[in-house]
Amino acid sequence: MNPTAIESHLRLVLVQWGVIIAVAWAFGRLGKKLGQPLAVGEILAGILLGPSALGLIWPADWPVLFPKETQQSLQLLGKIGLILLLFQVGMEFDYGHLRSRSRTVTAVSLLGILAPFAAGWAIGPWLHRTFAPTLPAFGFQLFFCIALSISALPILGRILIEMGLERTPLAALGVSAAAIDDVVGWILLALATALVTSGFDGGKLALQVVGVLGFYFFTQKVVGPLLSKYFHRHCAGGTSLTPSFLTLLLVTLFGCCLLTNLLGVFSIFGAFMLGVALHREHELARLWREKFSDFVLVALVPIFFTNTGLNTHLGALQTPLAWLGCGAVLLAAVAGKLGGCFLGARLTGQPLREAACLATLMNTRALMALVAINVGLDLKLLNRELFTMLVLMALLTTAMTGPLLRLWLPAELRPLLKK
């Protein structure tokens, strides 16, 4: 690409980025006033900027504002934002409560995968037969079940931070169970992709699992302690992160992302694991938040959600039967995830309200479900109709989180809620 073409491309990306920041900010704050997480407003902003709204009002010129050739640039910016967000999410949570509640984390994460997977397997054949009979049946079924089973760890963490609950035992349980579900979901996603593309290798998959576990223990026992030691030597007690420590931290962060990518797991999980390795460094988390948090949340993260909305076309659901199918997808998702996680929490002795709140957190799907949905679309295992149904499912299950948490939150945690 020559300099003139680069400048032209940059000009268009800057215009798009500015529009996305402004519209996402406006709708995010509107959603927050209605008790919704910012992510819900940002996805709605993308839907309004996309073919479902702006494309109808301005059909001739809408593609000029968001042409296909800039989509990769926007996606790259959004993913960098997710890496920085996941690192902060990992640092922000207190995991000291988990030793006495490991049974709850295990039961909730296990039933949080199995129950929605079973619900998806039950209605998947009808959806395939009714809306996409020409698509590969097994591939569609597998991706559909994975989309229903995954929790959205980044959004769950972001919601807890926005509500002021990030250092509660409930937050630690929810984030830990969601992290397990995400790892399982990502491995299932990789396995499903391999199966669909006829490149499945059982030995390679086993090595992938071993590699991820080895990387986790390496970050906890080696990388985290070394960074903590350097931080205490050069930054502790200061008012900001020194350039030398920030350089080391960012290089380590990007290296962790590259390693998880090479292991076949999404890069953002490497950022999360490094954040977990530093979760005891409360001062580091504070300094990072002061330096980066606002920029990441305002300028980078909204790009991912808005870009998803740009690819969603509500006009694809043109018949009552299609909207019935959308309702069935939402019912299976909620009954499976929320119901399964609630059952897991209650079976391990959690009080009624805590179990309901934990299940509500696990029912949040926005980010990771959207990743699975987009993979299925890229592999031609979803058509536009089914893609739209699943995007709406991810949006609505996320929209349920804030109101249900406020409804079911135990009395002792209510004073912590941010207005």
C-alpha positions as CSV (number, residue, x, y, z in Angstrom):
1,M,0.0,0.0,0.0
2,N,1.5,3.3,-1.0
3,P,1.7,6.4,1.3
4,T,-1.3,8.1,-0.4
5,A,-3.4,4.9,0.0
6,I,-2.4,4.5,3.6
7,E,-3.3,8.2,4.3
8,S,-6.7,7.7,2.6
9,H,-7.3,4.5,4.6
10,L,-6.3,6.2,7.9
11,R,-8.6,9.1,7.2
12,L,-11.6,6.8,6.8
13,V,-10.7,4.7,9.9
14,L,-10.4,7.9,12.0
15,V,-13.8,9.1,10.8
16,Q,-15.3,5.7,11.7
17,W,-13.5,5.6,15.0
18,G,-14.7,9.0,16.0
19,V,-18.3,8.2,15.0
20,I,-18.2,4.9,17.0
21,I,-16.7,6.6,20.1
22,A,-19.4,9.3,20.1
23,V,-22.4,7.0,19.4
24,A,-21.2,4.2,21.7
25,W,-20.7,6.8,24.5
26,A,-24.1,8.2,24.1
27,F,-25.9,4.9,23.9
28,G,-23.7,3.4,26.6
29,R,-24.7,6.1,29.1
30,L,-28.4,5.9,28.0
31,G,-28.2,2.2,28.7
32,K,-26.6,2.8,32.1
33,K,-29.4,5.1,33.1
34,L,-31.7,2.2,32.4
35,G,-29.7,-0.1,34.6
36,Q,-27.8,-1.8,31.7
37,P,-24.0,-2.4,31.3
38,L,-22.2,-0.1,28.9
39,A,-21.7,-3.1,26.5
40,V,-25.4,-3.4,25.8
41,G,-25.7,0.2,24.7
42,E,-22.5,-0.2,22.6
43,I,-23.9,-3.2,20.7
44,L,-27.2,-1.3,20.1
45,A,-25.1,1.6,18.8
46,G,-23.6,-0.7,16.3
47,I,-27.0,-2.1,15.2
48,L,-28.2,1.5,14.7
49,L,-25.1,2.4,12.7
50,G,-25.5,-0.8,10.6
51,P,-27.8,-2.1,7.9
52,S,-30.7,-2.5,10.4
53,A,-31.2,1.2,10.9
54,L,-28.8,3.6,9.2
55,G,-28.7,1.3,6.2
56,L,-32.4,1.6,5.8
57,I,-32.5,5.4,6.2
58,W,-29.4,6.0,4.1
59,P,-29.2,2.9,1.8
60,A,-27.2,4.5,-1.0
61,D,-24.4,6.0,1.1
62,W,-24.3,3.8,4.2
63,P,-21.5,1.6,2.8
64,V,-19.4,4.7,2.2
65,L,-19.1,5.3,5.9
66,F,-18.4,1.6,6.8
67,P,-16.8,-0.1,3.8
68,K,-15.5,-3.7,4.0
69,E,-11.9,-2.7,3.4
70,T,-11.6,-0.9,6.8
71,Q,-13.3,-3.7,8.9
72,Q,-10.0,-5.5,9.7
73,S,-8.5,-2.2,11.0
74,L,-11.4,-1.6,13.3
75,Q,-11.4,-5.3,14.5
76,L,-7.6,-5.0,15.3
77,L,-8.2,-1.8,17.3
78,G,-11.1,-3.6,19.2
79,K,-9.0,-6.6,20.0
80,I,-6.1,-4.6,21.4
81,G,-8.7,-3.0,23.6
82,L,-9.9,-6.4,24.8
83,I,-6.4,-7.4,25.6
84,L,-5.9,-4.4,27.8
85,L,-9.3,-4.9,29.4
86,L,-8.8,-8.5,30.2
87,F,-5.4,-7.8,31.8
88,Q,-7.2,-5.3,34.1
89,V,-10.0,-7.7,34.8
90,G,-7.5,-10.3,35.9
91,M,-5.8,-7.9,38.3
92,E,-9.0,-6.4,39.7
93,F,-10.4,-9.5,41.4
94,D,-9.7,-11.0,44.9
95,Y,-9.4,-14.8,44.6
96,G,-8.6,-15.4,48.2
97,H,-12.2,-16.5,48.8
98,L,-12.0,-19.5,46.4
99,R,-10.1,-22.0,48.6
100,S,-13.2,-22.7,50.7
101,R,-15.5,-22.6,47.7
102,S,-13.7,-24.6,45.0
103,R,-16.6,-27.1,44.9
104,T,-19.0,-24.3,43.9
105,V,-16.8,-23.0,41.1
106,T,-16.4,-26.6,39.7
107,A,-20.1,-27.4,39.9
108,V,-21.2,-24.1,38.5
109,S,-18.7,-24.1,35.6
110,L,-19.5,-27.8,34.8
111,L,-23.3,-27.4,34.8
112,G,-22.8,-24.1,33.1
113,I,-21.4,-25.9,30.1
114,L,-23.4,-29.2,30.1
115,A,-26.9,-27.8,30.7
116,P,-27.0,-25.2,27.8
117,F,-25.1,-27.6,25.6
118,A,-28.0,-30.1,26.2
119,A,-30.6,-27.4,25.6
120,G,-28.9,-26.5,22.3
121,W,-28.7,-30.1,21.2
122,A,-32.4,-30.5,21.9
123,I,-33.6,-27.6,19.7
124,G,-30.8,-27.5,17.2
125,P,-32.3,-30.1,14.8
126,W,-35.5,-28.1,14.5
127,L,-33.6,-24.8,13.9
128,H,-31.5,-26.6,11.2
129,R,-34.5,-28.2,9.5
130,T,-36.6,-25.0,9.6
131,F,-34.1,-22.3,8.8
132,A,-31.0,-23.7,7.3
133,P,-31.5,-27.2,5.8
134,T,-28.7,-26.7,3.3
135,L,-26.0,-26.1,6.0
136,P,-23.9,-29.0,7.3
137,A,-26.1,-30.4,10.1
138,F,-23.5,-31.6,12.6
139,G,-21.3,-28.5,12.2
140,F,-24.2,-26.2,12.7
141,Q,-25.4,-28.2,15.8
142,L,-21.9,-28.1,17.3
143,F,-21.4,-24.4,16.9
144,F,-24.9,-23.6,18.0
145,C,-24.4,-25.5,21.3
146,I,-21.0,-23.8,21.9
147,A,-22.5,-20.4,21.4
148,L,-25.2,-21.2,24.1
149,S,-22.6,-22.7,26.5
150,I,-20.0,-19.9,26.7
151,S,-20.0,-17.1,29.3
152,A,-18.5,-13.7,28.5
153,L,-15.7,-13.3,31.0
154,P,-14.6,-9.8,29.9
155,I,-18.2,-8.4,30.0
156,L,-18.9,-10.1,33.3
157,G,-15.8,-8.6,34.8
158,R,-16.6,-5.2,33.3
159,I,-20.2,-5.3,34.7
160,L,-18.9,-6.2,38.2
161,I,-16.4,-3.3,38.0
162,E,-19.1,-0.8,36.9
163,M,-21.4,-2.0,39.8
164,G,-18.6,-1.8,42.4
165,L,-18.7,-5.5,43.2
166,E,-15.3,-6.6,41.9
167,R,-13.7,-7.5,45.2
168,T,-16.6,-9.5,46.7
169,P,-16.7,-13.3,47.1
170,L,-19.5,-13.3,44.6
171,A,-17.3,-11.7,42.0
172,A,-14.4,-14.1,42.6
173,L,-16.8,-17.1,42.2
174,G,-18.4,-15.7,39.1
175,V,-15.1,-14.7,37.4
176,S,-13.4,-18.0,38.2
177,A,-16.4,-20.1,37.0
178,A,-16.7,-18.0,33.8
179,A,-12.9,-18.3,33.2
180,I,-13.2,-22.1,33.3
181,D,-16.2,-22.0,31.0
182,D,-14.4,-19.8,28.6
183,V,-11.3,-22.0,28.5
184,V,-13.5,-25.1,27.9
185,G,-15.6,-23.1,25.3
186,W,-12.5,-22.0,23.5
187,I,-11.1,-25.5,23.4
188,L,-14.4,-26.8,22.1
189,L,-14.4,-24.0,19.5
190,A,-11.0,-24.9,18.3
191,L,-12.0,-28.6,18.3
192,A,-15.2,-27.8,16.4
193,T,-13.3,-25.8,13.8
194,A,-10.8,-28.6,13.3
195,L,-13.6,-31.1,12.9
196,V,-15.5,-29.0,10.4
197,T,-12.3,-28.3,8.3
198,S,-11.4,-32.1,8.5
199,G,-8.1,-31.3,10.2
200,F,-8.9,-32.9,13.6
201,D,-5.8,-34.3,15.4
202,G,-6.5,-35.8,18.9
203,G,-2.8,-35.7,19.8
204,K,-2.5,-32.0,18.9
205,L,-5.6,-31.2,21.0
206,A,-4.2,-33.0,24.0
207,L,-0.9,-31.1,23.6
208,Q,-3.0,-27.9,23.5
209,V,-4.7,-28.6,26.8
210,V,-1.4,-29.5,28.4
211,G,0.2,-26.4,27.0
212,V,-2.5,-24.1,28.4
213,L,-2.2,-25.6,31.8
214,G,1.6,-25.4,31.8
215,F,1.4,-21.8,30.7
216,Y,-1.0,-21.0,33.5
217,F,1.3,-22.4,36.2
218,F,4.3,-20.7,34.6
219,T,2.6,-17.3,34.8
220,Q,1.5,-17.9,38.4
221,K,4.8,-19.3,39.7
222,V,7.4,-17.5,37.6
223,V,6.2,-14.5,35.6
224,G,3.9,-13.0,38.2
225,P,6.4,-13.1,41.1
226,L,9.2,-11.7,39.0
227,L,7.1,-8.7,37.8
228,S,5.9,-8.2,41.4
229,K,9.5,-8.0,42.6
230,Y,10.4,-5.5,39.9
231,F,7.3,-3.4,40.7
232,H,8.1,-3.2,44.4
233,R,11.7,-2.3,43.6
234,H,10.9,0.5,41.1
235,C,7.3,1.7,41.5
236,A,5.9,0.9,44.9
237,G,4.8,4.0,46.8
238,G,5.0,6.1,43.6
239,T,2.3,8.1,41.9
240,S,2.7,6.4,38.5
241,L,4.3,3.5,36.6
242,T,7.9,4.2,35.6
243,P,8.7,4.0,31.9
244,S,11.1,1.1,32.5
245,F,8.5,-1.0,34.4
246,L,5.8,-0.1,31.9
247,T,8.0,-1.2,29.1
248,L,8.7,-4.6,30.8
249,L,5.0,-5.0,31.7
250,L,3.7,-4.4,28.1
251,V,6.3,-6.6,26.5
252,T,5.4,-9.4,29.0
253,L,1.7,-8.8,28.4
254,F,2.0,-9.0,24.6
255,G,4.3,-12.1,25.0
256,C,1.7,-13.9,27.1
257,C,-1.0,-13.1,24.4
258,L,1.3,-14.4,21.7
259,L,1.9,-17.6,23.6
260,T,-1.8,-18.4,24.2
261,N,-2.4,-17.6,20.5
262,L,0.3,-20.1,19.5
263,L,-1.3,-22.7,21.9
264,G,-4.6,-22.3,19.9
265,V,-6.4,-20.3,22.6
266,F,-7.5,-16.7,22.0
267,S,-4.9,-14.1,22.7
268,I,-7.0,-12.3,25.3
269,F,-6.8,-15.3,27.6
270,G,-3.0,-14.7,27.9
271,A,-3.7,-11.2,29.1
272,F,-6.2,-12.5,31.7
273,M,-3.9,-15.1,33.1
274,L,-1.1,-12.5,33.5
275,G,-3.6,-10.2,35.3
276,V,-4.5,-13.1,37.6
277,A,-0.8,-13.7,38.4
278,L,-0.7,-10.0,39.6
279,H,-4.0,-9.9,41.4
280,R,-2.4,-9.4,44.8
281,E,-0.7,-6.2,43.6
282,H,-3.5,-3.8,44.5
283,E,-1.3,-0.7,44.0
284,L,-0.3,-1.9,40.6
285,A,-4.0,-2.4,39.6
286,R,-4.8,1.1,40.8
287,L,-1.9,2.7,38.9
288,W,-2.8,0.8,35.7
289,R,-6.5,1.8,36.1
290,E,-5.6,5.5,36.5
291,K,-3.3,5.4,33.4
292,F,-5.2,3.2,31.0
293,S,-8.7,2.4,32.1
294,D,-10.7,5.4,30.7
295,F,-9.0,5.3,27.3
296,V,-9.5,1.6,26.9
297,L,-13.2,1.7,27.9
298,V,-14.0,4.8,26.0
299,A,-11.9,4.5,22.8
300,L,-11.1,0.8,22.2
301,V,-13.5,-1.7,23.7
302,P,-16.6,-0.1,22.1
303,I,-15.2,-0.8,18.7
304,F,-15.7,-4.6,19.1
305,F,-19.3,-4.3,20.2
306,T,-20.2,-1.7,17.6
307,N,-18.5,-3.7,14.8
308,T,-20.7,-6.7,15.7
309,G,-23.8,-4.5,15.5
310,L,-22.6,-3.3,12.1
311,N,-22.7,-7.0,10.9
312,T,-26.2,-7.6,12.3
313,H,-29.3,-7.2,10.1
314,L,-32.6,-7.4,11.9
315,G,-34.3,-7.5,8.5
316,A,-33.1,-11.1,8.2
317,L,-35.9,-12.1,10.6
318,Q,-38.9,-11.4,8.2
319,T,-41.5,-13.9,9.3
320,P,-43.3,-14.8,12.6
321,L,-41.7,-18.2,12.4
322,A,-38.2,-16.6,12.4
323,W,-39.1,-14.6,15.5
324,L,-40.4,-17.7,17.1
325,G,-37.1,-19.4,16.3
326,C,-35.3,-16.4,17.9
327,G,-37.5,-16.8,21.0
328,A,-36.7,-20.5,21.2
329,V,-32.9,-19.7,21.0
330,L,-33.2,-17.2,23.8
331,L,-35.3,-19.6,26.0
332,A,-32.9,-22.5,25.5
333,A,-29.9,-20.2,26.3
334,V,-31.4,-18.8,29.5
335,A,-33.0,-22.1,30.8
336,G,-29.7,-23.9,30.1
337,K,-27.2,-21.5,31.4
338,L,-29.0,-19.7,34.2
339,G,-30.9,-22.8,35.3
340,G,-27.8,-25.1,35.2
341,C,-25.5,-22.6,37.1
342,F,-28.2,-22.0,39.7
343,L,-28.6,-25.7,40.3
344,G,-24.8,-26.1,40.6
345,A,-24.5,-23.3,43.1
346,R,-27.4,-24.7,45.2
347,L,-26.1,-28.2,45.2
348,T,-22.9,-27.0,46.7
349,G,-24.6,-25.1,49.5
350,Q,-24.8,-21.6,48.3
351,P,-27.6,-19.4,49.7
352,L,-30.6,-18.8,47.4
353,R,-29.8,-15.1,46.5
354,E,-26.0,-15.8,46.0
355,A,-26.8,-18.8,43.8
356,A,-29.2,-16.7,41.7
357,C,-26.7,-13.8,41.3
358,L,-23.9,-16.3,40.4
359,A,-26.2,-17.9,37.7
360,T,-27.1,-14.4,36.4
361,L,-23.4,-13.5,36.0
362,M,-22.7,-16.8,34.1
363,N,-25.7,-16.1,31.8
364,T,-23.8,-13.1,30.4
365,R,-22.6,-14.0,26.9
366,A,-21.9,-10.8,24.9
367,L,-18.2,-11.2,23.9
368,M,-17.4,-14.9,23.8
369,A,-20.7,-16.0,22.3
370,L,-20.2,-13.4,19.6
371,V,-16.7,-14.8,18.9
372,A,-18.2,-18.3,18.4
373,I,-21.0,-16.9,16.3
374,N,-18.6,-15.1,14.0
375,V,-16.4,-18.2,13.6
376,G,-19.5,-20.2,12.6
377,L,-20.5,-17.5,10.1
378,D,-17.0,-17.5,8.6
379,L,-17.1,-21.3,8.3
380,K,-20.5,-21.1,6.6
381,L,-22.2,-23.0,9.4
382,L,-24.7,-20.1,10.0
383,N,-26.7,-18.1,7.6
384,R,-27.7,-14.5,8.2
385,E,-31.0,-15.4,9.8
386,L,-29.4,-17.7,12.4
387,F,-26.6,-15.3,12.9
388,T,-29.0,-12.5,13.8
389,M,-30.9,-14.8,16.2
390,L,-27.7,-15.7,18.0
391,V,-26.5,-12.0,18.2
392,L,-29.9,-11.0,19.7
393,M,-29.5,-13.9,22.2
394,A,-26.1,-12.6,23.2
395,L,-27.4,-9.1,23.5
396,L,-30.5,-10.0,25.5
397,T,-28.8,-12.4,28.0
398,T,-26.3,-9.6,28.7
399,A,-29.1,-7.0,29.1
400,M,-30.7,-9.3,31.7
401,T,-27.6,-9.2,33.9
402,G,-27.8,-5.8,35.5
403,P,-31.5,-5.8,36.4
404,L,-31.4,-9.4,37.8
405,L,-28.3,-8.7,39.8
406,R,-29.9,-5.7,41.4
407,L,-33.1,-7.6,42.1
408,W,-31.4,-10.7,43.7
409,L,-28.3,-9.1,45.3
410,P,-28.0,-10.0,49.0
411,A,-28.6,-7.2,51.5
412,E,-25.0,-7.1,52.7
413,L,-23.7,-6.3,49.2
414,R,-26.2,-3.6,48.3
415,P,-24.3,-0.7,50.0
416,L,-21.4,-1.5,47.6
417,L,-23.4,-0.8,44.5
418,K,-22.4,2.2,42.5
419,K,-25.1,4.6,41.5
